[in-house]
Amino acid sequence: MSDDQRKVPSKVADDRVSLTSFLDYQRATLALKCQGLTGEQLKEKAVPTSGLSLLGLVRHAAEVERGWFGMVLRGEQRAALWPAVDGDFGEFHVDAADVEEAFTFWREACEDSRAVTDAFVSLDDTVEFRGETVSLRYVLTHMIEEYARHNGHADLLREAIDGAVGE
């Protein structure tokens, strides 16, 4: 986990650059937490009281990117990449998961999300989604929160898998 190539966000950037930079930083943090692990390690549910795995978090991130940027902001109808299993999020069921497929879907979802963001003129531009008004600013802020929360989970999982710690 020593090859940290994340770009630290500017301390003086405008709002749009700050939000998109922090989101990219959080995306890169999740990738860093997964770096150098085998497929089996990525699938490992390393905390006995939890069904979370690093690969499950990557798959969840792909679904969340697709949901907020594709469905909410772009208005697309999208089926889940990994349908629910017994009422639970399908992305967390990783025993038979294809690791490369998950990372490819996630990377593609992030690129698509960046394109959606770039298509909005202002952070204050809004869309209507399920009876609510949602701004680009809200989605970017929510996504930073989503990644930050799950990166905390990733910290614990990675440490339990191989002892690696750090941002």
VEXMI-514061 format. One record per residue (C-alpha): residue number from 0; x, y, z. Coordinates in steps of 0.2 Angstrom, whole numbers. Example, Ala and Ser with C-alpha at 12.3 -4.5 7.8 and 13.67 -1.06 7.14 Angstrom:
[0 [62 -22 39]]
[1 [68 -5 36]]
//
This chain:
[0 [0 0 0]]
[1 [15 11 -2]]
[2 [12 18 -19]]
[3 [1 32 -15]]
[4 [-2 43 -30]]
[5 [-17 52 -24]]
[6 [-18 71 -28]]
[7 [-21 81 -13]]
[8 [-35 94 -16]]
[9 [-30 112 -16]]
[10 [-33 123 -1]]
[11 [-38 138 -11]]
[12 [-48 131 -26]]
[13 [-66 137 -30]]
[14 [-81 126 -24]]
[15 [-82 116 -40]]
[16 [-64 111 -41]]
[17 [-64 108 -22]]
[18 [-79 96 -22]]
[19 [-73 87 -38]]
[20 [-55 86 -31]]
[21 [-61 79 -14]]
[22 [-72 66 -23]]
[23 [-57 61 -34]]
[24 [-46 60 -18]]
[25 [-59 49 -10]]
[26 [-60 38 -25]]
[27 [-41 36 -26]]
[28 [-41 32 -7]]
[29 [-53 17 -10]]
[30 [-41 11 -24]]
[31 [-26 13 -13]]
[32 [-34 2 1]]
[33 [-36 -12 -12]]
[34 [-19 -10 -20]]
[35 [-8 -25 -20]]
[36 [-20 -38 -13]]
[37 [-25 -54 -21]]
[38 [-43 -57 -27]]
[39 [-46 -69 -12]]
[40 [-40 -55 0]]
[41 [-51 -42 -9]]
[42 [-66 -54 -6]]
[43 [-61 -58 12]]
[44 [-74 -53 26]]
[45 [-60 -48 37]]
[46 [-70 -41 52]]
[47 [-80 -56 60]]
[48 [-95 -46 64]]
[49 [-97 -39 46]]
[50 [-101 -46 29]]
[51 [-91 -31 21]]
[52 [-76 -34 10]]
[53 [-65 -23 0]]
[54 [-72 -30 -16]]
[55 [-90 -27 -10]]
[56 [-85 -9 -6]]
[57 [-78 -7 -24]]
[58 [-94 -15 -31]]
[59 [-105 -4 -20]]
[60 [-95 12 -26]]
[61 [-99 7 -44]]
[62 [-117 6 -40]]
[63 [-118 22 -30]]
[64 [-109 31 -44]]
[65 [-121 25 -57]]
[66 [-136 29 -46]]
[67 [-132 47 -41]]
[68 [-124 52 -58]]
[69 [-133 41 -70]]
[70 [-150 39 -63]]
[71 [-152 55 -53]]
[72 [-143 68 -63]]
[73 [-144 61 -80]]
[74 [-161 53 -78]]
[75 [-157 36 -85]]
[76 [-166 20 -80]]
[77 [-152 8 -75]]
[78 [-154 -10 -68]]
[79 [-142 -14 -54]]
[80 [-125 -22 -60]]
[81 [-127 -34 -46]]
[82 [-146 -37 -41]]
[83 [-151 -39 -23]]
[84 [-149 -56 -15]]
[85 [-162 -61 -2]]
[86 [-166 -42 0]]
[87 [-148 -37 3]]
[88 [-137 -27 -9]]
[89 [-131 -39 -22]]
[90 [-114 -30 -23]]
[91 [-109 -36 -6]]
[92 [-111 -54 -11]]
[93 [-93 -57 -18]]
[94 [-89 -75 -16]]
[95 [-91 -79 -34]]
[96 [-87 -61 -40]]
[97 [-75 -57 -54]]
[98 [-62 -45 -47]]
[99 [-57 -37 -64]]
[100 [-75 -35 -69]]
[101 [-79 -25 -53]]
[102 [-64 -14 -55]]
[103 [-68 -11 -73]]
[104 [-86 -6 -69]]
[105 [-81 5 -55]]
[106 [-68 14 -66]]
[107 [-80 16 -80]]
[108 [-93 23 -68]]
[109 [-81 35 -61]]
[110 [-77 42 -78]]
[111 [-95 43 -83]]
[112 [-98 52 -67]]
[113 [-85 65 -71]]
[114 [-93 67 -88]]
[115 [-110 70 -80]]
[116 [-102 83 -69]]
[117 [-94 92 -83]]
[118 [-110 93 -92]]
[119 [-117 104 -78]]
[120 [-114 123 -80]]
[121 [-116 126 -61]]
[122 [-115 117 -45]]
[123 [-132 125 -42]]
[124 [-140 117 -57]]
[125 [-154 105 -52]]
[126 [-164 91 -58]]
[127 [-180 83 -52]]
[128 [-179 65 -46]]
[129 [-194 56 -38]]
[130 [-202 72 -33]]
[131 [-187 81 -25]]
[132 [-176 94 -32]]
[133 [-157 89 -32]]
[134 [-142 100 -36]]
[135 [-125 94 -43]]
[136 [-118 102 -27]]
[137 [-128 90 -16]]
[138 [-123 75 -26]]
[139 [-105 79 -26]]
[140 [-106 82 -7]]
[141 [-116 67 -4]]
[142 [-103 56 -14]]
[143 [-88 63 -4]]
[144 [-98 58 12]]
[145 [-102 41 5]]
[146 [-84 37 0]]
[147 [-77 44 16]]
[148 [-88 33 27]]
[149 [-84 18 17]]
[150 [-65 22 16]]
[151 [-66 21 35]]
[152 [-73 3 33]]
[153 [-59 0 20]]
[154 [-46 5 33]]
[155 [-52 -8 45]]
[156 [-53 -21 32]]
[157 [-36 -18 25]]
[158 [-28 -18 42]]
[159 [-37 -34 47]]
[160 [-31 -43 31]]
[161 [-13 -39 31]]
[162 [-9 -26 44]]
[163 [-7 -11 32]]
[164 [-12 5 40]]
[165 [-12 23 35]]
[166 [-22 35 23]]
//
